[in-house]
């Protein structure tokens, strides 16, 4: 079976690190390029984290710097969740690989132009880089197989009552992606809240006992401690760890892990109370053809086993 060529756009971030580990180590994925998007932390910090983590696990991959801020808004970061460094205070050694001398868009264009088959984009941060690519180079859409994103929610947000973080940071860029006409898979909060590690899983991770799993466990311990309590969503909300970004790459490896359906999706970009909301036409009454495959269910134990398979 041939590997799936992938460009990963991310903002590491604790759950981005888990996603990168699966993407870089799984036999079915061929990561052609990593680009960084300011989001969970500033551009400088997410670039540092990407370089250090890829170096730490022994992967030699091009990592190119993306935009420092959203299309038109001020940058909002999630240091309350991911910590001052973005990795929950866990220290990684200095990177042995160097940042690309190309910008994210230049590198994306080159990879797509040279690709012998259409490439999958996996985007797990704000959509700034991907949106910019699609605006600047619409001629390259034919070289993109699909875009698998972590972001959005059909019902309920995690930054505002209606908006999920990645979409809230840059809804204008997200709308460019949604309306691009390309196949899009959306791993929103509806599915990522179900894609979690329970305490038994976290204990099993710690028991592996390698330097890598010790660092992952340290990151996840911080992540769990940063979670708020939200009994309105689910009674065990603060007792499990959601690996949100992992869903976007896991779907590319094994779509049968997930349940979803096709809906029309658009972004709210101007509402005073709803900016950043992902409007999913789950009632199918907006008279638009579906443009996004929206995931809402996951086979959790198989999902966790997939993650553990690369440790």
Secondary structure, 3 states (H helix, E strand, C coil): CCCEEEEEEECCCHHHHHHHHHHHHCCCEEEEEEEECCCCCCHHHHHHHHHHHHHHCCCCCCEEECCCCCCCCCCCCCHHHHCCCCCCCCCCCCCCCCCCCCEHHHHHHHHHHHCCCCEEEEECCCCHHHHHHHHHCHHHHHHEEEEEEECCCCCCCCCCCCECHHHHHCHHHHHHHHCCCCCEEEECHHHHCCCEECHHHHHHHHHHCCHHHHHHHHHHHHHHHHCCCCCCCCCCHHHCEECCCHHHHHHHHCHHHEEEEEECEEECCCCCCCCCEEEECCCCCCCCCCCEEEEEEECHHHHHHHHHCCC
